Amino acid sequence: MSSFSPLFRVSLFSLVLISCAQSQTASPKASLRTLIISGGPSADYNQYAIESNARYVEKLTTGGNQRVLFANGNRNSRTISTYKEPVIERELAVLLWILDEDSPYPSIEMKAPTLKRLDGSTAPKTIIREVESLAKNAKAGERALLYFTGHGGEGEKKGLFGSKDYDNTNYNGWGGDLSMQSLAPALQKWPANVPLTLVMVQCHSGGFANLIWKDGDTKKGIWPRDFCGFFAATGDRMSSGCTSEVDERDYQDFTTHFFAALSGVSRDGRPISGADYDRNGAVSGLEAFAYTNLNDHSIDVPMCTSDLYLRRTLGEKDDNGWMQTPYSAILNEAAPWQKAILNGLSRELKLSGDKRIGTVYNALKNFDSDDDESDDDYGYSGLSDDERDEFTRHFYNLKADVKRRFPALKSKKSPNNAASKTKAIAYLKTRPAEVASVYKAYQSYQSDGGETSEVREAKLLRFLRTSYTIALQKRLKEKGTAEQKATFARLRTSESRNFLK
């Protein structure tokens, strides 16, 4: 579970800069240079969704200067792990569910990449060389995007009693790991007049937010560049999105929602709206970040570079007193996109009252991720309340009815078990309305990945982290130095930019 660091406060100067950045929609679109790094460390861990992420971002950034690194860099190599779904009729799926038996598991099929570009592998040396080339060739008037999708891990602290390092985390490249601090030197010659956005969606990606400091070292001062980053998870947490499932409509991960909000188009081509929280006619990077916090029904706990800066600069040890702040006071300090996160998560988590911040903290402190009592609220996120009620009634009626009619189903060891299943399937076909209701809930439950408790925990963490960030904004406004306020304003201005527009 993530540790809870202090939040931040915004100066009037910061707010003016952010407002200006979000309103600059009339300026001509700058040319975008994009480097996409995608793939697992081996074929077994190179799931379909990882390549799908790369294809989605590749499509959105077509027309600019693109480079794409993927897996081993071989277009003809079958390095992508995909599920080959078994054909299963819905009556069988419903029967297995009410009998609490596993459905047939999909087999694995290996496929070759279908990316339009493939310029090399994700070996760490290749990544560093491409980043250095990107820095060398970027020119004034351009923007740049550095996008990573795949797997990541914690770093290791040196010494006899070394422990996990959540600041210097890793990206798992083909044949080796790329750490945050090993990536930092490749960025040091980045031109000051070319804005750079880093988006990383692998597990433990938040450790790379430390690139806001020179060489990724907090002791060396802030890196003086127009740079910001968005990450699917804090440095100490895993993220979602590494699946072999091929139906992209069911994906719940950072890439799916963040890029849909920025572009206005989902990965399967549907128009997306609702992320313009300040109603100025454009979607900023921070608004896309808020949209992701609200719509990503997964274990992701996203963060951005300004979050880290506030926690490092104004965070205090054992800083829990802020949790007594009334919710109304926190909301009063929030930007429109932050209000959207807090109010939206409050509705979803059924939070109310001015003491809800303390309530969420206590809930997280006592949280048991193996406790399934929240399944009614989070196990079937695709259903309305009426549909859930209908499912519950039909499910338990069918369960009692089937077991009464076919007693041999009560024991897998019964010699009549297989024949009874065949008869039960035929019987369920005479109950189409009830089966349809239960099957719809089954599909919704499957799309949640069975991670209902973990998803609830993630949403509680998102609420608390956003609240803490706003508290730190206020602390910055009241106690921060002029240099701290200027640095924070610069980060927020960079994060406000929509690099796709």
Sequence and secondary structure as in RCSB ss.txt:
>XXXX:A:sequence
MSSFSPLFRVSLFSLVLISCAQSQTASPKASLRTLIISGGPSADYNQYAIESNARYVEKLTTGGNQRVLFANGNR
NSRTISTYKEPVIERELAVLLWILDEDSPYPSIEMKAPTLKRLDGSTAPKTIIREVESLAKNAKAGERALLYFTG
HGGEGEKKGLFGSKDYDNTNYNGWGGDLSMQSLAPALQKWPANVPLTLVMVQCHSGGFANLIWKDGDTKKGIWPR
DFCGFFAATGDRMSSGCTSEVDERDYQDFTTHFFAALSGVSRDGRPISGADYDRNGAVSGLEAFAYTNLNDHSID
VPMCTSDLYLRRTLGEKDDNGWMQTPYSAILNEAAPWQKAILNGLSRELKLSGDKRIGTVYNALKNFDSDDDESD
DDYGYSGLSDDERDEFTRHFYNLKADVKRRFPALKSKKSPNNAASKTKAIAYLKTRPAEVASVYKAYQSYQSDGG
ETSEVREAKLLRFLRTSYTIALQKRLKEKGTAEQKATFARLRTSESRNFLK
>XXXX:A:secstr
       B   HHHHHHHHHHHH  SS   EEEEEEEEE SSGGG BHHHHHHHHHHHHHTTTSEEEEEETTS T
TS  EEEEE     HHHHHHHHHTT      EEEEE    S   B   HHHHHHHHHHHHHH  TTEEEEEEEEE
 EEEEE  STT  EEEEEEEEEETTEEEEHHHHHHHHTT  TTS EEEEE STTGGGGGGGGBGGG GGG B  S
SEEEEESB TTS  S       GGG  SHHHHHHHHHHSB TTS B     TT SSS  HHHHHHHHHHH  SS 
B EEHHHHHHHHHH  TT  GGGGS HHHHHHT  HHHHHHHHHHHHHHT  STTHHHHHHHHHHT  TT  TTH
HHHTTTTS HHHHHHHHHHHHHHHHHHHHH GGGG TT TTHHHHHHHHHHHHTT HHHHHHHHHHHHHHHHTTT
 HHHHHHHHHHHHHHHHHHHHHHHHHHHH  HHHHHHHHHHHHHHH  TT 
